[in-house]
Amino acid sequence: MYTREIVCGKKQCGKPATYKIASPWSYGLFNELKSYGLACSEHISDAFREAQGRAHLHRPSVDERVGEMAIYRFEKGKLDKHMERLGGSDGKGLS
């Protein structure tokens, strides 16, 4: 859980992150959102495309399960399981 200010992952942006790009991930009984990036509203499209490219570089082990990558509303201090899912694998659906 994040409690400090988290900024957009785009180099030299510095704006607060408002979106988390992640996939549901589990290993046995443990589960969370596997994070691929954090972005502000200005950089979410680029960050999502970059995350999709990186996701294919790291295949899960036979014991891991990774769901569809999506965009979640990022709020400092909010647990993964309470984050609002906004868009799916096409990167669309942002409100």
PATORKOL-47578 format. One record per residue: residue number from 1; residue in one letter; z, y, x of N, C-alpha, C, O in turn. Coordinates in Angstrom, 3 decimals, decimal comma, m for minus. Layout:
BEGIN
{i: NUM | aa: A | nc3: Z | nc2: Y | nc1: X | cac3: Z | cac2: Y | cac1: X | cc3: Z | cc2: Y | cc1: X | oc3: Z | oc2: Y | oc1: X} $
...
// end
This chain:
BEGIN
{i: 1 | aa: M | nc3: 0,000 | nc2: m1,176 | nc1: 0,847 | cac3: 0,000 | cac2: 0,000 | cac1: 0,000 | cc3: 0,000 | cc2: 1,241 | cc1: 0,894 | oc3: 0,794 | oc2: 1,345 | oc1: 1,829} $
{i: 2 | aa: Y | nc3: m0,892 | nc2: 2,170 | nc1: 0,597 | cac3: m1,006 | cac2: 3,409 | cac1: 1,362 | cc3: m0,031 | cc2: 4,454 | cc1: 0,819 | oc3: 0,057 | oc2: 4,661 | oc1: m0,391} $
{i: 3 | aa: T | nc3: 0,696 | nc2: 5,107 | nc1: 1,719 | cac3: 1,586 | cac2: 6,183 | cac1: 1,287 | cc3: 1,255 | cc2: 7,507 | cc1: 1,978 | oc3: 1,798 | oc2: 8,547 | oc1: 1,607} $
{i: 4 | aa: R | nc3: 0,389 | nc2: 7,480 | nc1: 2,956 | cac3: m0,011 | cac2: 8,717 | cac1: 3,632 | cc3: m1,418 | cc2: 9,099 | cc1: 3,166 | oc3: m2,107 | oc2: 8,295 | oc1: 2,539} $
{i: 5 | aa: E | nc3: m1,834 | nc2: 10,307 | nc1: 3,468 | cac3: m3,163 | cac2: 10,773 | cac1: 3,062 | cc3: m4,226 | cc2: 9,958 | cc1: 3,797 | oc3: m4,187 | oc2: 9,840 | oc1: 5,022} $
{i: 6 | aa: I | nc3: m5,157 | nc2: 9,407 | nc1: 3,061 | cac3: m6,239 | cac2: 8,609 | cac1: 3,621 | cc3: m7,530 | cc2: 9,387 | cc1: 3,426 | oc3: m7,817 | oc2: 9,875 | oc1: 2,333} $
{i: 7 | aa: V | nc3: m8,301 | nc2: 9,497 | nc1: 4,492 | cac3: m9,529 | cac2: 10,291 | cac1: 4,433 | cc3: m10,758 | cc2: 9,393 | cc1: 4,365 | oc3: m10,700 | oc2: 8,202 | oc1: 4,672} $
{i: 8 | aa: C | nc3: m11,845 | nc2: 9,980 | nc1: 3,965 | cac3: m13,144 | cac2: 9,325 | cac1: 3,887 | cc3: m13,487 | cc2: 8,705 | cc1: 5,242 | oc3: m13,176 | oc2: 9,267 | oc1: 6,292} $
{i: 9 | aa: G | nc3: m14,129 | nc2: 7,543 | nc1: 5,200 | cac3: m14,490 | cac2: 6,838 | cac1: 6,423 | cc3: m15,705 | cc2: 7,404 | cc1: 7,140 | oc3: m15,998 | oc2: 6,995 | oc1: 8,263} $
{i: 10 | aa: K | nc3: m16,411 | nc2: 8,328 | nc1: 6,521 | cac3: m17,581 | cac2: 8,940 | cac1: 7,160 | cc3: m17,105 | cc2: 9,830 | cc1: 8,304 | oc3: m16,214 | oc2: 10,660 | oc1: 8,128} $
{i: 11 | aa: K | nc3: m17,700 | nc2: 9,651 | nc1: 9,463 | cac3: m17,286 | cac2: 10,422 | cac1: 10,639 | cc3: m17,334 | cc2: 11,917 | cc1: 10,360 | oc3: m18,295 | oc2: 12,426 | oc1: 9,783} $
{i: 12 | aa: Q | nc3: m16,309 | nc2: 12,592 | nc1: 10,768 | cac3: m16,167 | cac2: 14,050 | cac1: 10,689 | cc3: m16,159 | cc2: 14,599 | cc1: 9,258 | oc3: m16,373 | oc2: 15,796 | oc1: 9,061} $
{i: 13 | aa: C | nc3: m15,916 | nc2: 13,747 | nc1: 8,261 | cac3: m15,841 | cac2: 14,243 | cac1: 6,879 | cc3: m14,485 | cc2: 14,902 | cc1: 6,658 | oc3: m14,417 | oc2: 16,104 | oc1: 6,402} $
{i: 14 | aa: G | nc3: m13,409 | nc2: 14,130 | nc1: 6,754 | cac3: m12,072 | cac2: 14,683 | cac1: 6,605 | cc3: m11,578 | cc2: 14,884 | cc1: 5,185 | oc3: m10,410 | oc2: 15,217 | oc1: 4,984} $
{i: 15 | aa: K | nc3: m12,450 | nc2: 14,685 | nc1: 4,183 | cac3: m12,022 | cac2: 14,836 | cac1: 2,791 | cc3: m11,177 | cc2: 13,618 | cc1: 2,383 | oc3: m11,339 | oc2: 12,536 | oc1: 2,946} $
{i: 16 | aa: P | nc3: m10,282 | nc2: 13,794 | nc1: 1,411 | cac3: m9,488 | cac2: 12,652 | cac1: 0,943 | cc3: m10,382 | cc2: 11,559 | cc1: 0,345 | oc3: m11,349 | oc2: 11,853 | oc1: m0,358} $
{i: 17 | aa: A | nc3: m10,051 | nc2: 10,309 | nc1: 0,630 | cac3: m10,774 | cac2: 9,184 | cac1: 0,039 | cc3: m10,418 | cc2: 9,088 | cc1: m1,436 | oc3: m9,243 | oc2: 9,155 | oc1: m1,796} $
{i: 18 | aa: T | nc3: m11,411 | nc2: 8,932 | nc1: m2,283 | cac3: m11,196 | cac2: 8,775 | cac1: m3,716 | cc3: m11,724 | cc2: 7,435 | cc1: m4,221 | oc3: m11,491 | oc2: 7,069 | oc1: m5,373} $
{i: 19 | aa: Y | nc3: m12,434 | nc2: 6,702 | nc1: m3,360 | cac3: m12,987 | cac2: 5,402 | cac1: m3,722 | cc3: m12,704 | cc2: 4,370 | cc1: m2,634 | oc3: m12,677 | oc2: 4,684 | oc1: m1,444} $
{i: 20 | aa: K | nc3: m12,497 | nc2: 3,144 | nc1: m3,073 | cac3: m12,326 | cac2: 2,010 | cac1: m2,162 | cc3: m13,435 | cc2: 1,013 | cc1: m2,475 | oc3: m13,638 | oc2: 0,646 | oc1: m3,633} $
{i: 21 | aa: I | nc3: m14,140 | nc2: 0,583 | nc1: m1,458 | cac3: m15,164 | cac2: m0,436 | cac1: m1,607 | cc3: m14,511 | cc2: m1,741 | cc1: m1,184 | oc3: m14,046 | oc2: m1,869 | oc1: m0,052} $
{i: 22 | aa: A | nc3: m14,474 | nc2: m2,711 | nc1: m2,091 | cac3: m13,728 | cac2: m3,932 | cac1: m1,812 | cc3: m14,223 | cc2: m5,100 | cc1: m2,655 | oc3: m14,951 | oc2: m4,927 | oc1: m3,632} $
{i: 23 | aa: S | nc3: m13,805 | nc2: m6,292 | nc1: m2,246 | cac3: m14,078 | cac2: m7,523 | cac1: m2,987 | cc3: m12,761 | cc2: m8,247 | cc1: m3,222 | oc3: m11,887 | oc2: m8,234 | oc1: m2,354} $
{i: 24 | aa: P | nc3: m12,605 | nc2: m8,880 | nc1: m4,387 | cac3: m11,438 | cac2: m9,736 | cac1: m4,578 | cc3: m11,492 | cc2: m10,854 | cc1: m3,530 | oc3: m12,541 | oc2: m11,468 | oc1: m3,338} $
{i: 25 | aa: W | nc3: m10,401 | nc2: m11,115 | nc1: m2,872 | cac3: m10,324 | cac2: m12,106 | cac1: m1,795 | cc3: m9,090 | cc2: m12,955 | cc1: m1,999 | oc3: m8,038 | oc2: m12,446 | oc1: m2,385} $
{i: 26 | aa: S | nc3: m9,210 | nc2: m14,254 | nc1: m1,742 | cac3: m8,033 | cac2: m15,125 | cac1: m1,826 | cc3: m8,081 | cc2: m16,189 | cc1: m0,744 | oc3: m9,142 | oc2: m16,611 | oc1: m0,283} $
{i: 27 | aa: Y | nc3: m6,886 | nc2: m16,596 | nc1: m0,366 | cac3: m6,694 | cac2: m17,678 | cac1: 0,600 | cc3: m5,471 | cc2: m18,442 | cc1: 0,098 | oc3: m4,334 | oc2: m18,003 | oc1: 0,274} $
{i: 28 | aa: G | nc3: m5,720 | nc2: m19,586 | nc1: m0,524 | cac3: m4,615 | cac2: m20,313 | cac1: m1,140 | cc3: m4,038 | cc2: m19,512 | cc1: m2,292 | oc3: m4,761 | oc2: m19,098 | oc1: m3,198} $
{i: 29 | aa: L | nc3: m2,734 | nc2: m19,298 | nc1: m2,252 | cac3: m2,065 | cac2: m18,537 | cac1: m3,314 | cc3: m2,065 | cc2: m17,034 | cc1: m3,063 | oc3: m1,681 | oc2: m16,260 | oc1: m3,940} $
{i: 30 | aa: F | nc3: m2,490 | nc2: m16,615 | nc1: m1,879 | cac3: m2,478 | cac2: m15,198 | cac1: m1,509 | cc3: m3,793 | cc2: m14,555 | cc1: m1,948 | oc3: m4,866 | oc2: m15,105 | oc1: m1,698} $
{i: 31 | aa: N | nc3: m3,715 | nc2: m13,396 | nc1: m2,598 | cac3: m4,936 | cac2: m12,682 | cac1: m2,959 | cc3: m4,726 | cc2: m11,180 | cc1: m2,896 | oc3: m3,618 | oc2: m10,677 | oc1: m3,084} $
{i: 32 | aa: E | nc3: m5,822 | nc2: m10,478 | nc1: m2,627 | cac3: m5,825 | cac2: m9,023 | cac1: m2,526 | cc3: m7,264 | cc2: m8,545 | cc1: m2,584 | oc3: m8,182 | oc2: m9,349 | oc1: m2,747} $
{i: 33 | aa: L | nc3: m7,466 | nc2: m7,243 | nc1: m2,453 | cac3: m8,812 | cac2: m6,711 | cac1: m2,324 | cc3: m9,157 | cc2: m6,635 | cc1: m0,841 | oc3: m8,438 | oc2: m6,011 | oc1: m0,061} $
{i: 34 | aa: K | nc3: m10,248 | nc2: m7,266 | nc1: m0,460 | cac3: m10,749 | cac2: m7,202 | cac1: 0,917 | cc3: m11,499 | cc2: m5,888 | cc1: 1,036 | oc3: m12,538 | oc2: m5,701 | oc1: 0,403} $
{i: 35 | aa: S | nc3: m10,984 | nc2: m4,990 | nc1: 1,832 | cac3: m11,537 | cac2: m3,646 | cac1: 1,934 | cc3: m12,718 | cc2: m3,583 | cc1: 2,892 | oc3: m12,668 | oc2: m4,106 | oc1: 4,005} $
{i: 36 | aa: Y | nc3: m13,787 | nc2: m2,927 | nc1: 2,428 | cac3: m14,959 | cac2: m2,690 | cac1: 3,268 | cc3: m15,125 | cc2: m1,216 | cc1: 3,595 | oc3: m15,988 | oc2: m0,855 | oc1: 4,394} $
{i: 37 | aa: G | nc3: m14,309 | nc2: m0,357 | nc1: 2,988 | cac3: m14,406 | cac2: 1,054 | cac1: 3,301 | cc3: m13,748 | cc2: 1,933 | cc1: 2,261 | oc3: m13,487 | oc2: 1,519 | oc1: 1,131} $
{i: 38 | aa: L | nc3: m13,487 | nc2: 3,167 | nc1: 2,682 | cac3: m12,917 | cac2: 4,200 | cac1: 1,815 | cc3: m13,828 | cc2: 5,414 | cc1: 1,926 | oc3: m14,304 | oc2: 5,743 | oc1: 3,013} $
{i: 39 | aa: A | nc3: m14,069 | nc2: 6,076 | nc1: 0,805 | cac3: m15,006 | cac2: 7,197 | cac1: 0,830 | cc3: m14,634 | cc2: 8,270 | cc1: m0,182 | oc3: m13,938 | oc2: 8,013 | oc1: m1,166} $
{i: 40 | aa: C | nc3: m15,117 | nc2: 9,478 | nc1: 0,087 | cac3: m15,001 | cac2: 10,580 | cac1: m0,877 | cc3: m16,199 | cc2: 10,482 | cc1: m1,821 | oc3: m17,080 | oc2: 9,648 | oc1: m1,617} $
{i: 41 | aa: S | nc3: m16,236 | nc2: 11,317 | nc1: m2,840 | cac3: m17,331 | cac2: 11,253 | cac1: m3,814 | cc3: m18,685 | cc2: 11,613 | cc1: m3,200 | oc3: m19,721 | oc2: 11,148 | oc1: m3,675} $
{i: 42 | aa: E | nc3: m18,685 | nc2: 12,415 | nc1: m2,176 | cac3: m19,935 | cac2: 12,813 | cac1: m1,524 | cc3: m20,575 | cc2: 11,671 | cc1: m0,739 | oc3: m21,800 | oc2: 11,605 | oc1: m0,631} $
{i: 43 | aa: H | nc3: m19,754 | nc2: 10,768 | nc1: m0,188 | cac3: m20,267 | cac2: 9,721 | cac1: 0,705 | cc3: m20,191 | cc2: 8,302 | cc1: 0,136 | oc3: m20,461 | oc2: 7,345 | oc1: 0,861} $
{i: 44 | aa: I | nc3: m19,833 | nc2: 8,141 | nc1: m1,142 | cac3: m19,646 | cac2: 6,804 | cac1: m1,688 | cc3: m20,930 | cc2: 5,971 | cc1: m1,678 | oc3: m20,871 | oc2: 4,778 | oc1: m1,380} $
{i: 45 | aa: S | nc3: m22,062 | nc2: 6,547 | nc1: m1,987 | cac3: m23,322 | cac2: 5,778 | cac1: m2,019 | cc3: m23,669 | cc2: 5,231 | cc1: m0,646 | oc3: m23,987 | oc2: 4,049 | oc1: m0,510} $
{i: 46 | aa: D | nc3: m23,613 | nc2: 6,076 | nc1: 0,371 | cac3: m23,897 | cac2: 5,630 | cac1: 1,735 | cc3: m22,887 | cc2: 4,584 | cc1: 2,184 | oc3: m23,258 | oc2: 3,573 | oc1: 2,781} $
{i: 47 | aa: A | nc3: m21,617 | nc2: 4,822 | nc1: 1,898 | cac3: m20,568 | cac2: 3,897 | cac1: 2,306 | cc3: m20,738 | cc2: 2,537 | cc1: 1,633 | oc3: m20,487 | oc2: 1,506 | oc1: 2,257} $
{i: 48 | aa: F | nc3: m21,160 | nc2: 2,522 | nc1: 0,367 | cac3: m21,359 | cac2: 1,261 | cac1: m0,343 | cc3: m22,510 | cc2: 0,469 | cc1: 0,281 | oc3: m22,378 | oc2: m0,733 | oc1: 0,511} $
{i: 49 | aa: R | nc3: m23,620 | nc2: 1,123 | nc1: 0,553 | cac3: m24,761 | cac2: 0,441 | cac1: 1,187 | cc3: m24,386 | cc2: m0,108 | cc1: 2,561 | oc3: m24,763 | oc2: m1,229 | oc1: 2,903} $
{i: 50 | aa: E | nc3: m23,646 | nc2: 0,672 | nc1: 3,353 | cac3: m23,208 | cac2: 0,212 | cac1: 4,670 | cc3: m22,264 | cc2: m0,990 | cc1: 4,547 | oc3: m22,341 | oc2: m1,930 | oc1: 5,338} $
{i: 51 | aa: A | nc3: m21,385 | nc2: m0,952 | nc1: 3,563 | cac3: m20,440 | cac2: m2,050 | cac1: 3,343 | cc3: m21,180 | cc2: m3,330 | cc1: 2,957 | oc3: m20,818 | oc2: m4,415 | oc1: 3,413} $
{i: 52 | aa: Q | nc3: m22,205 | nc2: m3,213 | nc1: 2,128 | cac3: m22,988 | cac2: m4,389 | cac1: 1,746 | cc3: m23,618 | cc2: m5,043 | cc1: 2,978 | oc3: m23,664 | oc2: m6,269 | oc1: 3,079} $
{i: 53 | aa: G | nc3: m24,094 | nc2: m4,237 | nc1: 3,895 | cac3: m24,676 | cac2: m4,778 | cac1: 5,127 | cc3: m23,648 | cc2: m5,477 | cc1: 5,994 | oc3: m23,921 | oc2: m6,539 | oc1: 6,553} $
{i: 54 | aa: R | nc3: m22,471 | nc2: m4,890 | nc1: 6,109 | cac3: m21,410 | cac2: m5,497 | cac1: 6,930 | cc3: m20,861 | cc2: m6,773 | cc1: 6,314 | oc3: m20,461 | oc2: m7,683 | oc1: 7,039} $
{i: 55 | aa: A | nc3: m20,834 | nc2: m6,855 | nc1: 5,004 | cac3: m20,245 | cac2: m8,019 | cac1: 4,322 | cc3: m20,970 | cc2: m9,305 | cc1: 4,694 | oc3: m20,346 | oc2: m10,364 | oc1: 4,757} $
{i: 56 | aa: H | nc3: m22,255 | nc2: m9,235 | nc1: 4,937 | cac3: m23,034 | cac2: m10,428 | cac1: 5,271 | cc3: m22,809 | cc2: m10,889 | cc1: 6,710 | oc3: m23,195 | oc2: m12,002 | oc1: 7,068} $
{i: 57 | aa: L | nc3: m22,199 | nc2: m10,058 | nc1: 7,523 | cac3: m21,940 | cac2: m10,422 | cac1: 8,918 | cc3: m20,717 | cc2: m11,308 | cc1: 9,089 | oc3: m20,578 | oc2: m11,988 | oc1: 10,105} $
{i: 58 | aa: H | nc3: m19,832 | nc2: m11,304 | nc1: 8,102 | cac3: m18,565 | cac2: m12,035 | cac1: 8,203 | cc3: m18,437 | cc2: m13,017 | cc1: 7,049 | oc3: m17,954 | oc2: m12,661 | oc1: 5,974} $
{i: 59 | aa: R | nc3: m18,860 | nc2: m14,219 | nc1: 7,266 | cac3: m18,789 | cac2: m15,253 | cac1: 6,235 | cc3: m17,355 | cc2: m15,769 | cc1: 6,104 | oc3: m16,663 | oc2: m15,927 | oc1: 7,110} $
{i: 60 | aa: P | nc3: m16,905 | nc2: m16,031 | nc1: 4,878 | cac3: m15,543 | cac2: m16,555 | cac1: 4,690 | cc3: m15,417 | cc2: m17,994 | cc1: 5,173 | oc3: m16,399 | oc2: m18,734 | oc1: 5,225} $
{i: 61 | aa: S | nc3: m14,197 | nc2: m18,377 | nc1: 5,524 | cac3: m13,940 | cac2: m19,765 | cac1: 5,900 | cc3: m14,004 | cc2: m20,626 | cc1: 4,644 | oc3: m14,106 | oc2: m20,103 | oc1: 3,534} $
{i: 62 | aa: V | nc3: m13,943 | nc2: m21,946 | nc1: 4,814 | cac3: m14,022 | cac2: m22,852 | cac1: 3,661 | cc3: m12,825 | cc2: m22,688 | cc1: 2,732 | oc3: m12,918 | oc2: m23,027 | oc1: 1,552} $
{i: 63 | aa: D | nc3: m11,702 | nc2: m22,176 | nc1: 3,235 | cac3: m10,497 | cac2: m21,992 | cac1: 2,425 | cc3: m10,424 | cc2: m20,637 | cc1: 1,734 | oc3: m9,577 | oc2: m20,434 | oc1: 0,864} $
{i: 64 | aa: E | nc3: m11,291 | nc2: m19,718 | nc1: 2,105 | cac3: m11,281 | cac2: m18,379 | cac1: 1,517 | cc3: m12,249 | cc2: m18,292 | cc1: 0,339 | oc3: m13,257 | oc2: m18,996 | oc1: 0,285} $
{i: 65 | aa: R | nc3: m11,921 | nc2: m17,424 | nc1: m0,585 | cac3: m12,807 | cac2: m17,104 | cac1: m1,701 | cc3: m12,984 | cc2: m15,593 | cc1: m1,725 | oc3: m12,005 | oc2: m14,846 | oc1: m1,712} $
{i: 66 | aa: V | nc3: m14,233 | nc2: m15,146 | nc1: m1,759 | cac3: m14,530 | cac2: m13,715 | cac1: m1,802 | cc3: m15,400 | cc2: m13,443 | cc1: m3,025 | oc3: m16,455 | oc2: m14,056 | oc1: m3,192} $
{i: 67 | aa: G | nc3: m14,956 | nc2: m12,525 | nc1: m3,875 | cac3: m15,690 | cac2: m12,174 | cac1: m5,082 | cc3: m16,721 | cc2: m11,088 | cc1: m4,834 | oc3: m17,005 | oc2: m10,723 | oc1: m3,693} $
{i: 68 | aa: E | nc3: m17,272 | nc2: m10,584 | nc1: m5,920 | cac3: m18,293 | cac2: m9,554 | cac1: m5,874 | cc3: m17,736 | cc2: m8,234 | cc1: m5,339 | oc3: m16,653 | oc2: m7,802 | oc1: m5,736} $
{i: 69 | aa: M | nc3: m18,477 | nc2: m7,606 | nc1: m4,447 | cac3: m18,098 | cac2: m6,298 | cac1: m3,938 | cc3: m18,226 | cc2: m5,275 | cc1: m5,059 | oc3: m19,178 | oc2: m5,305 | oc1: m5,838} $
{i: 70 | aa: A | nc3: m17,260 | nc2: m4,377 | nc1: m5,129 | cac3: m17,264 | cac2: m3,359 | cac1: m6,174 | cc3: m16,637 | cc2: m2,075 | cc1: m5,648 | oc3: m16,099 | oc2: m2,031 | oc1: m4,541} $
{i: 71 | aa: I | nc3: m16,719 | nc2: m1,040 | nc1: m6,464 | cac3: m16,121 | cac2: 0,257 | cac1: m6,149 | cc3: m14,904 | cc2: 0,420 | cc1: m7,040 | oc3: m14,973 | oc2: 0,219 | oc1: m8,252} $
{i: 72 | aa: Y | nc3: m13,798 | nc2: 0,785 | nc1: m6,429 | cac3: m12,534 | cac2: 0,977 | cac1: m7,134 | cc3: m12,080 | cc2: 2,416 | cc1: m6,953 | oc3: m12,358 | oc2: 3,043 | oc1: m5,930} $
{i: 73 | aa: R | nc3: m11,379 | nc2: 2,934 | nc1: m7,953 | cac3: m10,797 | cac2: 4,271 | cac1: m7,826 | cc3: m9,595 | cc2: 4,148 | cc1: m6,886 | oc3: m8,648 | oc2: 3,417 | oc1: m7,180} $
{i: 74 | aa: F | nc3: m9,632 | nc2: 4,856 | nc1: m5,769 | cac3: m8,556 | cac2: 4,798 | cac1: m4,787 | cc3: m7,526 | cc2: 5,876 | cc1: m5,084 | oc3: m7,856 | oc2: 7,056 | oc1: m5,206} $
{i: 75 | aa: E | nc3: m6,283 | nc2: 5,454 | nc1: m5,198 | cac3: m5,182 | cac2: 6,383 | cac1: m5,388 | cc3: m4,077 | cc2: 6,024 | cc1: m4,413 | oc3: m3,581 | oc2: 4,897 | oc1: m4,403} $
{i: 76 | aa: K | nc3: m3,704 | nc2: 6,979 | nc1: m3,605 | cac3: m2,674 | cac2: 6,777 | cac1: m2,598 | cc3: m1,410 | cc2: 6,209 | cc1: m3,250 | oc3: m0,936 | oc2: 6,730 | oc1: m4,260} $
{i: 77 | aa: G | nc3: m0,872 | nc2: 5,138 | nc1: m2,663 | cac3: 0,364 | cac2: 4,546 | cac1: m3,152 | cc3: 0,191 | cc2: 3,514 | cc1: m4,253 | oc3: 1,170 | oc2: 2,909 | oc1: m4,690} $
{i: 78 | aa: K | nc3: m1,035 | nc2: 3,303 | nc1: m4,707 | cac3: m1,282 | cac2: 2,348 | cac1: m5,791 | cc3: m1,666 | cc2: 0,989 | cc1: m5,195 | oc3: m2,512 | oc2: 0,912 | oc1: m4,305} $
{i: 79 | aa: L | nc3: m1,044 | nc2: m0,070 | nc1: m5,688 | cac3: m1,354 | cac2: m1,415 | cac1: m5,229 | cc3: m2,761 | cc2: m1,824 | cc1: m5,642 | oc3: m3,274 | oc2: m1,353 | oc1: m6,656} $
{i: 80 | aa: D | nc3: m3,390 | nc2: m2,707 | nc1: m4,851 | cac3: m4,735 | cac2: m3,191 | cac1: m5,155 | cc3: m4,866 | cc2: m3,680 | cc1: m6,589 | oc3: m5,836 | oc2: m3,349 | oc1: m7,271} $
{i: 81 | aa: K | nc3: m3,908 | nc2: m4,457 | nc1: m7,048 | cac3: m4,026 | cac2: m5,064 | cac1: m8,381 | cc3: m3,980 | cc2: m4,031 | cc1: m9,509 | oc3: m4,271 | oc2: m4,356 | oc1: m10,660} $
{i: 82 | aa: H | nc3: m3,620 | nc2: m2,805 | nc1: m9,185 | cac3: m3,570 | cac2: m1,751 | cac1: m10,200 | cc3: m4,726 | cc2: m0,759 | cc1: m10,080 | oc3: m4,790 | oc2: 0,208 | oc1: m10,839} $
{i: 83 | aa: M | nc3: m5,643 | nc2: m0,989 | nc1: m9,130 | cac3: m6,782 | cac2: m0,086 | cac1: m8,961 | cc3: m7,828 | cc2: m0,348 | cc1: m10,027 | oc3: m8,094 | oc2: m1,496 | oc1: m10,383} $
{i: 84 | aa: E | nc3: m8,423 | nc2: 0,732 | nc1: m10,536 | cac3: m9,447 | cac2: 0,645 | cac1: m11,569 | cc3: m10,804 | cc2: 0,323 | cc1: m10,940 | oc3: m11,260 | oc2: 1,020 | oc1: m10,033} $
{i: 85 | aa: R | nc3: m11,446 | nc2: m0,746 | nc1: m11,435 | cac3: m12,768 | cac2: m1,130 | cac1: m10,963 | cc3: m13,788 | cc2: m0,260 | cc1: m11,676 | oc3: m13,771 | oc2: m0,154 | oc1: m12,902} $
{i: 86 | aa: L | nc3: m14,691 | nc2: 0,374 | nc1: m10,900 | cac3: m15,644 | cac2: 1,327 | cac1: m11,462 | cc3: m17,081 | cc2: 0,827 | cc1: m11,473 | oc3: m17,819 | oc2: 1,110 | oc1: m12,416} $
{i: 87 | aa: G | nc3: m17,490 | nc2: 0,097 | nc1: m10,454 | cac3: m18,881 | cac2: m0,327 | cac1: m10,356 | cc3: m19,012 | cc2: m1,624 | cc1: m9,611 | oc3: m18,134 | oc2: m2,004 | oc1: m8,836} $
{i: 88 | aa: G | nc3: m20,134 | nc2: m2,317 | nc1: m9,850 | cac3: m20,328 | cac2: m3,624 | cac1: m9,261 | cc3: m21,264 | cc2: m3,635 | cc1: m8,079 | oc3: m21,388 | oc2: m2,651 | oc1: m7,351} $
{i: 89 | aa: S | nc3: m21,926 | nc2: m4,773 | nc1: m7,898 | cac3: m22,715 | cac2: m5,026 | cac1: m6,700 | cc3: m23,919 | cc2: m4,103 | cc1: m6,537 | oc3: m24,503 | oc2: m4,045 | oc1: m5,455} $
{i: 90 | aa: D | nc3: m24,296 | nc2: m3,391 | nc1: m7,576 | cac3: m25,409 | cac2: m2,461 | cac1: m7,447 | cc3: m24,953 | cc2: m1,064 | cc1: m7,038 | oc3: m25,777 | oc2: m0,179 | oc1: m6,810} $
{i: 91 | aa: G | nc3: m23,621 | nc2: m0,869 | nc1: m6,944 | cac3: m23,099 | cac2: 0,429 | cac1: m6,548 | cc3: m23,101 | cc2: 1,446 | cc1: m7,653 | oc3: m22,746 | oc2: 2,604 | oc1: m7,429} $
{i: 92 | aa: K | nc3: m23,496 | nc2: 1,037 | nc1: m8,857 | cac3: m23,553 | cac2: 1,961 | cac1: m9,992 | cc3: m22,280 | cc2: 1,823 | cc1: m10,830 | oc3: m21,483 | oc2: 0,907 | oc1: m10,628} $
{i: 93 | aa: G | nc3: m22,113 | nc2: 2,720 | nc1: m11,743 | cac3: m20,976 | cac2: 2,646 | cac1: m12,659 | cc3: m19,895 | cc2: 3,628 | cc1: m12,344 | oc3: m18,810 | oc2: 3,540 | oc1: m12,920} $
{i: 94 | aa: L | nc3: m20,133 | nc2: 4,564 | nc1: m11,456 | cac3: m19,130 | cac2: 5,574 | cac1: m11,151 | cc3: m19,026 | cc2: 6,547 | cc1: m12,300 | oc3: m20,031 | oc2: 6,950 | oc1: m12,885} $
{i: 95 | aa: S | nc3: m17,795 | nc2: 6,923 | nc1: m12,622 | cac3: m17,604 | cac2: 7,880 | cac1: m13,713 | cc3: m17,396 | cc2: 9,267 | cc1: m13,187 | oc3: m17,219 | oc2: 10,203 | oc1: m13,966} $
// end
